[in-house]
Amino acid sequence: MKRECLKIIGTAHVSKESVEEVKGAIYEQNPEVVAIELDYNRYVRLMQEKNGIKQEKSISATEIIKGKQVGVFLTSTILSFFQSRIGAELDIKPGSEMIAAIDAANDIEAKIALIDRDINITLKRAINQMGFLEKAKFILSIILSMFKKDEIDNIEDLKKEETLEEVMQYFKEVSPSAFKVLVQERDAYLTRSILEIEEDNIIAVVGAGHKKGIIQYLDQPNEIPPIEELINTEKTGCPWMKIILFIIIIIFVLLNTKII
């Protein structure tokens, strides 16, 4: 990869403007590779949704608990809910800019590189590294925000540096461990994936919140942690957390049916 031939596009994941920006840049630059902030599983789900293929039936709460996926299921469900709710308010589906990048790459016959860490690894690491009080604070802040009815004036404002800094600082204060795993670690993982691309002319499509971190790691690649540190999911939590998280799932489902 030639650094001077790399273009990083920071997007808002539920923005029509970002969709057009991504398509325009790819058609104009005609890159050899379009790198997108997706892992394989999320890529498959997006493609299935785009093609009208129904998702596999949801697993039961018992299966979730037996598979030790309670925390991952809860966190993933809540994050998906918020992206979907925001997307509904803005009349655009979450991930539309990624689909636009994929379609444009296929149009120009460019390679597609999936550069994000597996979502299950990311969520497991976030849950494992948070202490009980931090988990409780994080979940509580999310649940409370469900009741906020603030209208979104301009989603593109989230891409402005001053707004991003404010959002990131708030996230860091609410949950330092989650911030480290969901943002900083993924900055490093995304950068590592980009550096491993053999072709020179690359466009990378990532969330705006990752662009600054990626650039910093590109400037100082020696600071990227070893891959083992970024994918280790060794569990450090207590088994009784399953019960608490299961109760939270039930509460979330009940709240969700009233909000939508």
N, C-alpha and C positions, 0 to 999 in steps of 0.2 A: 504494500500500500504506500502510495505517495501522499504525504500529508497535504501538500499543496493542491492535490486533486480531490481531496475529500471535502464534501459539503455536508454540513449537519443542519437539518431542519428541525427546529423545536416547535412542536405542535400543541394545540389544546385538543384533547381527545374527543371533544364533542363540539367541534367548530366547523362550520361550512367554509369559512375562510381558509382554514388549515387544509381542507380537502383540495381546494383550488390551488393553494400555494404548492402543495406536494406534487400535484399533477403537472403544474406549469414548470416546476423546476426539473422534473424528470424528463419531460418532453424537450425542454430547452437544452439541458446539459447532456442528455443521451449517455448516461453512465453505463459502465460495464456491469456494475453490481448495485442493487438497491437493498440496503440493509435496513431492516425494520425491527422495531422494539416489540417483538413477539417471540414466545417460545413455540415449540412445535404444537403442543396441545391447544394453545390459544389460537394459533394459526388455523388448525383444523376446524375448531369451533366457528371461527369467523367465516371460513369458506363454506361450511355447512349451512350457516345462517344465510349467507348470501345466495346460495343455491336452493334455498327452501327446504333443506333436509332437516327433518325433525331430530332434536337432540335425544340421546338415549334417556330412558326413564330415570327419574331421580331415585337415589337409593334411600332406604328407610333410615330413621334415626338409629335403630339397632345396628344396622350395618355400618353406619358412620362410627359409632362407639366401638364396635368390635374391631374395626379397621384402624382405630386410633387416629381418626381424621376429624374429630370434633372441632378442634380449634381451627384447622384449615378450612373446614366447611363453613363455619360461622363467619370467619373473616372474609372469605371469598364471596359468600352470599351478601354480606353487608356492603362490600365494595362494589359488587355488581349492581346492587340495588341503587346505590347513589349515582353511579354512572348512568344507569338507565333512567332514573328520575330526572337528572339534569338533561340528558339527551331528549327526553320527552318534552321538557319545557322549551328546548331550543329546536325541536322538530328535526333532530338528526340522531342517528344511532351511534352509540359509542363504538369507536374503532373504524369509523368511516374513512378516516384519513389513511389508515393502514390498508384498507381494502383498495382505496384509490391508488396507493403506492404500488400494491401488488398488480392491479390492473394495468397501470401505466408501464410497469416493468415488463409485463408480458407483452404489451403492445410493441415495445422497442426491442424485445427479445433479450432483455438484460437478466442476469442471474439475480435470484432473491436469496438474501442471507438472513436467517432468523438469529438475532444476536442477543436475545434476552435470556435470562436464567429461567429454568423451569419454575412456573408459578407455585407449584407445591413445595419446592425447596425454599423459595423465598418466604412463603407464609409459615412454613415449619420453623425456619430460622427466626423469624420475627416473634413467633409465639414462644419458642424455647428461650429466647434471650430476655424476654420481658418478665419482670417479677410480678407477684400477685397484685400489688397495689398499682403498678403501672398498667397491667392488663385491665384492671377494674376501671381505672381512670380513662384509658383509651376507649373501652367499650362504652362507658357512660357518656363520654363526649360525643360519640357517634350516635347513640340512641337519642340524646337530647337534641342533636342537630336535626333529627327527623321531624321535629315539631316546628322547626323554623320555616317560615313561609317567605323568606326574603327572595325577591325576584332577581334574576340575573340580568343585569343591564347589558353587559358586553363581555362574552366569554373570552374574547381576544385580549382583554385587559390582563388576564391571567398569564399571558406570555411576556408582559412587560417586566423588566428586571426588578423594579422597585416592588411590584406586586408579588412577584415570585419570591423575593427575599422575605416579604412579610408572611406569606403563606408558609414557607419553609420554616421560618423561625417559630411560628405558632405550632406547626407539626412537631418540631424538635422539642418544644416545651411540654407539649401534651404527652409525648412518648419518645424519649431519646433513643431507646432501643429499636423501636419500630422505624424511626427516622433513619437510623444507621443502616438497618437491613433493607428497607424498601427504597431508600434513596441512595445513600453513599455506597453501599455494597454493589448495588445495581449499576451505579455510575462506573465502578471499577470493572464489573463483569461486561457491561456493554462495550467499554473501551477495549478490553482484552479481545472480545469477539471481533471488533472492527480491525484491530491490529493483525489478527490472524487471517484476514482476507488477502488472498494473493494478488488479486487484480488491483490496478492503480486508481482508476476513475470510479469513485464511489459516492453515492448519496445515502446518507443515514437519516432515517426518519424516526425521531424519538420524542417523547414528551418534553415539553419546554423545561420542566424542572430538572431534567437530566443533562441538558446541553452544557451548562457551565461546568459541571463536574467532569463530564467527558473531556472537555477541552483542557481542563487542569491535568487530568491523567495523561492525555496525549502529550502535554508539555513535559510531564515528569513520569514516564512509564515505569520507572524503577520503583515507584510508590504503589503500584498495583499489587494487592495482596496475592499470594500464591492461590492457585485455583482450588486447592484443597480447603483453604480457609473459607472460600466463598460458597462451597457446595456441601460442607459438612452439616448434617442434620441430627447429630447426636443429641438425644433428649436429655434435658436437665430439669424439667418441671416435675411436679408432684402428681400422682395418679388421681388424687381427689379433685383436681382441677377439671376432670372430665364431667363430673356431676354439675359443677357450677356452669361450665360452658354449655352443657345440655339444657339447663334451665334457661340460660340466656337465649339459646336458639328458639325455645318455645315462646319466650316473651317477644322475641323479634318477629316471629311468624304472626303472632297475634296482633302486634302493632302494625305490621306490614299490611295486613288485610284491611285495616282501618284507614291507612294512609293513602293507598293507591286508589 
